Amino acid sequence: MKRLATLSMVGWLTACTTVSYGPSQPGSPATDSGGTVATSPSTATPAPGSVLSVPTQPLPDSPARNLAGRFVAADWSEMPGWQADELEQVWQAFLLNCQGLMRPISGGLTLPARATPPVWQPVCAAAQRQAQQPGAASTAQVRAFLQQHLRPWRLHDAGGKVATNTVTGYYEPLVVASRQRGGQFQWPLYAVPDDLLTIDLGGLYPELAGKRVRGKLDGNRVIPYDTRVQLQSAGRQPAAIVWVNDPVDAAFLQIQGSGRAYLADGPGAGSTIRLAYANHNGQPFQSIGRWLIQKGELTAGQASMQGIRAWARDNPHRVEEMLSVNPAVVFFREEAIADEAAGPKGAYSLPLTERRSIAVDTQFVPLGTPVFLSTTWPGDARPLNRLVFAQDTGAAIKGAARADFYWGYGEEAGNIAGRMKQNGRMWVLWPRAAGTPSAR
């Protein structure tokens, strides 16, 4: 959910956080400012629940990528709540993450930094053997395996201090839609326009590796791509995958970067499809929540997902004015939902796991890294300490220990994610024999 984004949903209303801007499947168009064009075998997406297969030959390596933070060796006992984490759900997520780690890497600097695959090969091979043993997924077996093969490293910022940062939340929303425009279905979610250009600046200037701009041709010039308002002009609208029955629902799905659409009318009525992130128009994200606060319509405490919905219900004549504040537009690709429990694909091209996947800043934590996250539940001081996997990125997920926590699918997940804006710390879990965490 590669994946404009959130700041807890007060965050994604008042600032920008996660939205998967990475490759969602082989051949997908580009992602976010640190994303990629997925055209090589290195981005092949493992299937959830498939058997882990670890190559017997050494994996090829590529030059190391620098990480901006520092790592200090730690002990398992240092991590608060480690012994209390129920790990049954983790084992399948760990095997799936290993599948991602065992993909060959291209070494391209347009890709977000990845955990170094060759150093994970022995651990993933051990996991392959462990998976064949009775009770492999039990909490006791999983904890013993992790403590035997991995070592925790406390994440510090570039200045050497223990890194603490904001932990926000995101989720996969559901909208009610139709493939045909008509009646209540008036708000489009677009496919990628034919005239959208994605330009890799690193191909021209190596010092800009990983930077992209989006635009369109005007004669022999490249100019910025259309804003949301411009795309609504007659003759400019791209093809719509679906038309949604509520403008705020459509806007929130764009902010999250992907979601599901229940087809209530027209072709396919009664079925549900996934709208996966495919690209965006390159325009800067502007927070509708912040605009409402600045206009005196809501207080900062009211500018939550629920608060904005209530304001829209009370001010239907001003909804379009509010939505037009944000010029950014996400374009989607339709996907079938093969597994109801599987989340959308993150920037690591793996389906996100409910309450076990996070978005990170890959300058500090490379994708594919298991992380122990220590934070609190939204809105209170109850500890939320658990093993998660760095599998996504976001435009506003920047800095050491900054994270966006994936809560899952549906209204309940959205309500929790919408309240989340906590402080948190991280420990990176790394192969014991591999030394300091590294990236490729």
Helices and strands as residue ranges (DSSP letters): H 11-14, G 41-43, E 70-73, G 76-78, G 82-84, H 88-101, H 117-130, H 139-149, E 150-156, E 165-172, E 174-178, E 187-190, E 197-200, G 201-203, G 206-208, E 212-218, E 221-224, H 228-231, E 240-244, H 247-256, E 259-265, E 272-280, H 288-294, H 305-314, G 316-318, H 319-323, E 330-335, E 357-360, E 370-376, E 383-392, E 403-409, H 411-417, E 421-431, G 432-434
